Every structure is written in structure tokens, then in C-alpha cells.
Amino acid sequence: MNKIVLAYSGGLDTSVILRWLKEEYQCPVVAFAADVGQEEDWDKVREKGMATGAEKVVVSDLRQEFVRDYVFPAFRANAIYEGSYLLGTSLARPLIAKEQVRVALAENADAVSHGATGKGNDQVRFEMAYLALAPRLAIIAPWRVWDLNSRTKLMAYAEKHGIPVPVTKENPYSSDENLLHISFEGGILEDPWNEPEESMFKLTKAPEQAPDSPTYIEMEFRQGDPVAINGEKLAPAELLARLNTLGGENGIGRLDMVENRFVGMKSRGVYETPGGTILRVAHRDLETITMDREVMKIRDGLMPKYAELIYNGFWFSPEMELLQKTMDLAQERVNGLVRLKLYKGNCIPVGRKSEQSLYQESFATFEEDEVYTQADAAGFIRLNALRMTMKALLAD
């Protein structure tokens, strides 16, 4: 190898990998860090990368692109994996890989590397993106080739080489943070019977500690994307950050689940997704008055496959492109306002309106009307029941 670009966070794994790559391949290593909204001191990340042995540290601000081009498209599709997970980590990986490839080509590197383990999903997500975007780049996955195969060995290596890391035996969680969520794995969470410790949570208050009075907000949507909160127009990243604050203060967005990884094993993860939880509830509620029933059925039928493609790393695949166009076509009429009540872990829609609403009070009213002939329903029912009637007659 002549030069390697490493996806670098400054955490335990990638700090060790940075030093290991330099020693193993005897070539310059560029540390690439992606700012996708995690709480980080980027000056310290640069300093630590250089001190650990990087030839150069590149930090890319991807916050707006992440929300605009990855989070919002997924939420237009109401993407959710296995009924619970809002795909926070999964959505960031293709963007990080895309930018890493751009940096590698700009730096005339011939290899890219990542810190994903051989047991997880991220190795697939990163490498599928590399191969889709720049197949001539070599891929180095240290976790699949070295003998530092545990957190304990990594910490020992870091201590031996004087690399400061945020993971300790007292705080062993592995976490991933971006503007959409923060995830926690490892440590006591590896036993699915153990309840997460309250001190672990970062973005959300415990519901029982949330305010005793509800918070009301209004969200405006245009073609399925949120554009304003309480009448204030906001750029994508700022809008999601605002929702994170509102949701976190009201104890919204915690998730504890055991999911099925693409590689075959089950994994326990704990997630905080306050803004994303509010966004999905509001979006689905607005669809109830703006989306045609049969269009919604087809879209909802495609959603599990769409979410699976994101989770499994197929963001840049032809089938993903096809599904995204379908999802977006279904969003052309999803315009309007939703009013929400946020209270102690709950996000409750309490009002919705749209100039393109398909809900017509004159048809739906329980009072007297002049637009709907109730007697027509008799023939409708008989025709829909015809096949069941024939079956019953044959049974006689």
C-alpha cells in the first residue's frame, strides 16, 4: 500500500487501527472523520489523530447532507427495521463511505480502511459502498485479520502505545452518535435481561423525569419533508436538532431491542432517537389525510424491503434507486400541518390539516348530509360478500 484513508472517530477501535495500519503496512495513513452531528471536539480529534500517527486528518462537515439526502428520504418512506429501529446508524454509513472514497481519490490513496468488526453490519455497509463507488480501491478490515480480537486486548494495545481512549472497564459501552440518534452496545447490555443504567442515556430524560405539563408543537411538511416547526422555517440539520431537543426534554425516543443482524446473529442494542420518533409520528399522521388509500397500501407493502436494503448496506443499489423514486412519487401530496402533544415519553398527534386533504367532513359527518346516499351501501356490501355467499351456499 502507498497510502490508506481510514474512517476515523478517535474512539478505541479506530485509534488502535490507525497506529496498527501504520506499523503493519509501513505507509502514510490519512485519518478521515465525518461530522454527522455527533457531539465532538473536532480540534481534539485532529490533535489526537496526528499524535497517534496520521499523516493528515480530514474532518468533513456532512450534517446538512446527512439529514437532507439520507434521513429525510428514509422518513418519506416511513422506513423502520423490524418494527422498531429507525435506522440511525444504517443511514449514516453510506454517506460516510461516500465521503471517505472522495477523500481517498483526492489524496491519491490506493486503499480505504474501517473499524467495523467481522461480526457486525457496518463492515457490510462500508464495503458495499466502497465497491459501488470505487471498486479499484483496496479494502482493509483489521478486525478480520489481526489478533486484537477483544475490547480488553484493544485497551491493552492502546495503553502500551500511549493512546488515550474513552472506553474503560467501568464504562465499556460502544456507542455511535449522529444527528438522528445515539446507539449503545456492549458491556452489561450483552445480557438482554439487564436493564440499561439511567446514567448511560445522553439525549433523553427518563419519561418519569420529564415535565408534568405537555409541550405542543406544530410541524409543517412539503412533499413529505418537514420544513418548519411552530412556523419557523429551518434547514434540515437545524430542524432535526430542534426536534431532538424537544423530544429529549419530554422523554421521547428511547428503544431497547434485540435485532437480527445481516450476518445472521441477534444483537441487543439500546437507542435514543428523540427527533426521529417525533418526525415519523407526525409524517404518518399527515399521510392519513393526504395520501390515497391504495397508494398507501402499496407503499407500506414496500417499506419492509426498503428498510431492509438500508439496514443491510444496499443504499447505492439499483433496487434502492427504484424504490426511492416510488416512495417519493407517493409523497407529492403530503403537504400540510400536524399538531403534536409531547408528554412523558409519548408523541400524540392531536390535529392535522392540509390544502390537499382527502378528508371531507361533508362526506364523513354523522349528521345529515346531501352528498352521500346511504342506500348505495347495500349493493356494495352484497358484491363484496358474493364469493363468501357462494361458499356458504355450496356448504349447504
C-alpha positions in Angstrom: 0.0 0.0 0.0 1.2 3.5 -0.8 -1.4 5.4 1.3 -4.5 4.4 3.3 -7.5 6.5 4.2 -9.1 5.3 7.5 -12.6 6.1 8.6 -11.6 7.6 12.0 -13.6 8.6 15.0 -10.9 8.9 17.7 -12.5 6.2 19.7 -10.9 3.0 21.0 -11.1 0.9 17.8 -10.0 3.4 15.2 -7.3 4.9 17.4 -5.7 1.5 17.7 -6.3 0.8 14.0 -4.6 4.0 13.0 -1.4 3.0 14.7 -1.7 -0.6 13.6 -2.1 0.3 10.0 1.0 2.5 10.0 3.1 -0.3 11.6 1.6 -3.1 9.6 1.8 -1.5 6.1 4.6 1.0 6.6 2.9 3.7 4.7 1.1 7.0 5.4 -2.4 6.9 6.8 -4.9 9.7 6.4 -7.5 9.8 9.2 -10.9 10.8 7.8 -13.6 11.9 10.3 -17.2 12.6 9.4 -19.2 15.2 11.3 -22.7 13.8 11.0 -23.9 15.7 14.1 -22.2 13.8 16.9 -21.1 15.8 20.0 -17.4 16.1 19.4 -14.4 18.4 19.9 -13.0 18.3 16.3 -9.9 20.1 17.2 -9.1 17.4 19.7 -9.9 14.7 17.2 -7.4 16.3 14.8 -4.8 16.6 17.5 -5.3 13.0 18.6 -5.2 11.7 15.1 -1.9 13.4 14.4 -0.4 12.3 17.7 -1.5 8.7 17.0 0.4 8.7 13.7 -1.8 10.1 11.0 -0.1 11.9 8.1 -3.1 14.1 7.9 -6.6 14.4 9.5 -9.5 15.4 7.3 -12.8 16.4 9.0 -15.8 16.8 6.7 -19.0 18.6 7.8 -21.7 16.3 6.5 -24.6 17.4 8.7 -26.9 19.0 6.2 -26.2 16.4 3.6 -26.9 13.6 6.1 -30.3 14.9 7.1 -31.4 16.2 3.6 -30.2 13.3 1.4 -30.3 10.3 3.8 -32.6 10.9 6.8 -35.4 12.7 5.0 -35.6 10.3 2.1 -35.9 7.4 4.6 -38.6 9.1 6.6 -40.5 10.0 3.4 -40.8 6.2 3.1 -41.6 5.7 6.9 -38.6 3.3 7.0 -38.4 1.3 10.2 -36.5 -2.0 10.6 -38.2 -4.9 12.4 -41.0 -2.7 13.6 -38.8 -0.6 15.9 -35.4 0.6 14.7 -35.3 4.0 12.9 -32.0 3.1 11.2 -29.9 5.8 12.7 -26.5 4.1 12.2 -27.5 2.4 9.0 -28.4 5.8 7.3 -25.1 7.4 8.2 -22.8 4.7 6.9 -23.3 5.1 3.1 -22.7 8.9 3.4 -19.5 8.4 5.5 -18.3 5.8 3.0 -19.1 8.1 0.0 -17.1 10.9 1.5 -14.2 8.6 2.5 -14.0 7.5 -1.1 -13.9 11.1 -2.2 -11.1 11.8 0.2 -9.2 8.7 -0.9 -9.3 9.7 -4.5 -8.3 13.3 -3.7 -5.4 12.1 -1.7 -4.2 9.6 -4.3 -4.6 6.8 -1.8 -5.0 3.2 -3.0 -6.8 1.8 0.0 -9.5 2.5 2.5 -10.0 1.1 5.9 -12.7 1.0 8.6 -13.1 -0.1 12.2 -16.1 -2.3 11.8 -15.8 -5.8 13.3 -16.3 -9.1 11.5 -19.4 -9.7 13.5 -21.5 -6.6 12.7 -23.4 -4.9 10.0 -21.2 -1.9 9.5 -18.5 -3.9 7.6 -21.1 -4.7 5.0 -22.4 -1.2 4.8 -19.0 0.4 4.4 -17.6 -2.1 1.9 -20.8 -2.3 -0.2 -20.5 1.4 -0.6 -16.8 1.3 -1.4 -17.3 -1.4 -4.1 -20.3 0.5 -5.6 -18.4 3.8 -5.8 -14.7 3.0 -6.3 -14.1 -0.7 -6.8 -10.4 -0.3 -7.6 -9.6 0.8 -4.0 -8.3 -1.9 -1.8 -10.2 -2.5 1.4 -8.5 -3.2 4.7 -10.7 -4.5 7.6 -8.3 -5.0 10.5 -10.9 -6.8 12.7 -10.9 -9.6 10.2 -7.2 -10.1 10.1 -5.5 -9.1 13.3 -5.3 -10.9 16.7 -6.6 -8.0 18.8 -10.0 -9.6 18.9 -11.5 -8.2 22.1 -12.0 -4.8 23.8 -9.6 -6.0 26.5 -6.8 -6.5 24.0 -7.5 -3.2 22.3 -7.3 -1.3 25.6 -4.0 -3.1 26.4 -2.6 -2.2 23.0 -3.7 1.4 23.5 -2.1 1.6 26.9 1.1 0.1 25.6 1.3 2.7 22.8 0.1 5.6 24.9 -3.1 6.1 23.1 -5.9 7.7 25.2 -9.3 6.2 24.7 -12.8 7.0 26.1 -13.6 3.3 26.9 -12.8 2.0 30.3 -13.7 -1.2 32.2 -16.1 0.9 34.2 -17.7 2.4 31.1 -17.5 -0.3 28.4 -20.3 0.7 26.1 -19.7 1.0 22.4 -21.7 3.9 21.1 -22.5 5.6 17.7 -23.9 9.1 17.6 -25.2 11.3 14.8 -28.0 13.9 14.3 -30.6 11.1 14.1 -29.7 9.0 17.1 -27.2 7.5 19.5 -26.8 3.8 20.0 -25.3 1.7 22.8 -24.0 -1.8 22.7 -21.7 -4.0 24.7 -20.9 -4.1 28.4 -23.9 -5.1 30.6 -26.1 -4.7 27.5 -24.8 -8.0 26.1 -27.1 -9.8 28.6 -30.6 -8.9 27.2 -32.1 -9.3 30.7 -30.1 -6.4 32.1 -31.9 -3.1 32.2 -29.8 -0.2 30.9 -28.4 2.1 33.5 -30.0 5.5 33.6 -26.6 7.2 33.6 -25.9 5.8 30.1 -28.6 7.9 28.3 -27.4 11.1 26.7 -30.1 12.6 24.6 -33.3 11.9 26.5 -34.7 12.4 30.0 -36.3 9.4 31.6 -40.1 9.7 30.9 -40.8 9.8 34.6 -38.4 12.8 35.0 -39.9 14.7 32.0 -42.1 17.8 32.7 -45.5 17.3 34.2 -47.2 19.5 31.6 -47.3 18.7 27.9 -45.5 20.5 25.1 -47.4 21.3 22.0 -45.7 21.8 18.6 -46.8 22.2 15.0 -44.8 20.7 12.1 -45.2 21.8 8.5 -44.4 19.4 5.7 -43.8 19.8 2.0 -43.8 16.7 -0.2 -43.2 14.6 2.8 -40.3 16.6 4.2 -40.5 18.7 7.4 -39.8 22.3 6.7 -40.8 24.3 9.8 -41.5 23.9 13.5 -44.1 26.3 15.0 -44.0 28.4 11.9 -40.2 28.8 11.9 -38.5 27.7 8.7 -35.4 25.6 9.4 -32.6 24.0 7.4 -32.7 20.2 7.6 -29.9 19.7 10.2 -31.2 22.5 12.4 -34.8 21.2 12.2 -33.8 17.7 13.3 -31.6 19.2 16.1 -34.6 21.2 17.3 -36.8 18.1 17.3 -34.1 16.2 19.3 -34.2 18.9 22.0 -38.0 18.9 22.2 -38.1 15.1 22.2 -35.3 14.6 24.7 -36.8 17.1 27.2 -40.0 15.1 27.1 -38.5 11.7 27.4 -39.3 10.6 23.8 -37.4 8.2 21.6 -35.8 5.5 23.8 -35.7 2.0 22.3 -34.3 -1.3 23.7 -34.4 -4.2 21.2 -32.8 -7.4 20.1 -32.4 -7.2 16.3 -31.3 -9.6 13.6 -28.0 -8.6 12.1 -27.4 -9.2 8.4 -24.6 -11.6 9.2 -27.0 -13.9 10.9 -26.7 -13.3 14.7 -29.0 -11.5 17.0 -27.8 -8.4 18.7 -29.1 -6.3 21.6 -29.0 -2.5 21.1 -30.3 0.5 23.0 -31.1 3.6 21.0 -32.1 7.2 21.6 -33.9 8.8 18.6 -36.0 11.7 20.0 -36.3 13.9 16.9 -36.7 10.9 14.6 -39.5 9.5 16.7 -41.4 12.8 16.5 -40.8 13.1 12.8 -42.1 9.7 12.0 -45.3 10.1 14.0 -46.0 13.5 12.5 -45.3 12.3 9.0 -47.5 9.2 9.2 -50.3 11.3 10.7 -50.3 13.8 7.9 -50.4 11.0 5.4 -53.7 9.9 6.8 -55.4 12.9 5.3 -53.3 13.4 2.2 -52.4 10.0 0.8 -54.7 7.8 -1.3 -55.7 4.6 0.4 -54.4 2.2 -2.3 -51.2 4.2 -2.8 -50.6 3.9 0.9 -51.2 0.1 0.9 -48.6 -0.3 -1.9 -46.1 2.0 -0.2 -46.5 0.3 3.1 -46.0 -3.1 1.4 -42.7 -2.0 0.0 -41.5 -0.4 3.2 -40.0 -3.5 4.9 -37.9 -4.2 1.8 -36.8 -0.6 1.7 -35.8 -0.6 5.3 -34.0 -3.9 4.9 -32.0 -2.6 2.0 -30.8 0.4 4.2 -30.0 -1.9 7.1 -28.1 -4.4 5.0 -26.0 -1.8 3.2 -27.6 -1.6 -0.2 -28.1 2.2 -0.3 -26.3 2.6 -3.7 -28.0 -0.4 -5.3 -30.3 -0.2 -8.4 -33.2 -1.6 -6.5 -32.8 1.1 -3.8 -32.9 3.8 -6.5 -36.1 2.3 -7.9 -37.8 2.1 -4.5 -36.8 5.7 -3.6 -38.4 7.0 -6.7 -41.5 5.1 -5.9 -41.6 6.4 -2.3 -41.0 10.0 -3.4 -43.8 9.8 -6.0 -46.2 8.8 -3.2 -45.2 12.0 -1.3 -46.3 14.6 -3.8 -49.5 15.4 -1.9 -48.1 15.1 1.6 -48.2 18.8 2.4 -49.7 20.4 5.4 -49.5 20.9 9.2 -49.6 18.4 12.1 -50.1 19.5 15.7 -48.5 17.2 18.3 -48.6 16.8 22.1 -45.3 15.7 23.7 -45.7 14.3 27.2 -43.6 11.9 29.3 -42.3 9.7 26.5 -45.4 10.0 24.3 -45.8 11.8 21.0 -49.5 12.2 20.3 -51.0 13.8 17.1 -53.9 16.0 18.1 -54.6 17.9 14.9 -53.8 17.9 11.2 -54.7 20.0 8.2 -53.8 20.3 4.5 -55.0 22.2 1.5 -54.8 18.9 -0.3 -56.6 16.9 2.3 -58.7 14.0 1.0 -60.7 14.1 4.2 -64.1 15.8 3.6 -66.2 16.5 6.6 -69.3 16.7 4.3 -68.9 13.0 3.4 -67.7 11.7 6.8 -70.2 13.6 9.1 -72.6 11.7 11.3 -75.1 14.5 10.8 -77.5 14.8 7.9 -75.7 15.3 4.6 -76.7 15.8 0.9 -73.6 14.2 -0.8 -73.7 10.5 0.3 -76.6 8.1 -0.5 -76.5 5.6 2.3 -78.7 3.1 0.4 -75.9 2.6 -2.1 -74.0 0.7 0.6 -76.3 -2.3 0.3 -75.2 -3.2 -3.2 -71.6 -2.5 -2.3 -71.8 -5.0 0.6 -73.6 -7.7 -1.4 -71.0 -7.6 -4.2 -68.0 -7.7 -1.8 -69.6 -10.6 0.0 -70.5 -12.5 -3.1 -67.7 -15.0 -3.0 -68.4 -15.8 0.7 -72.1 -16.2 -0.1 -71.3 -18.7 -2.8 -69.1 -20.7 -0.5 -71.8 -20.8 2.1 -74.4 -21.9 -0.5 -72.1 -24.8 -1.6 -71.7 -25.8 2.0 -75.5 -26.2 2.3 
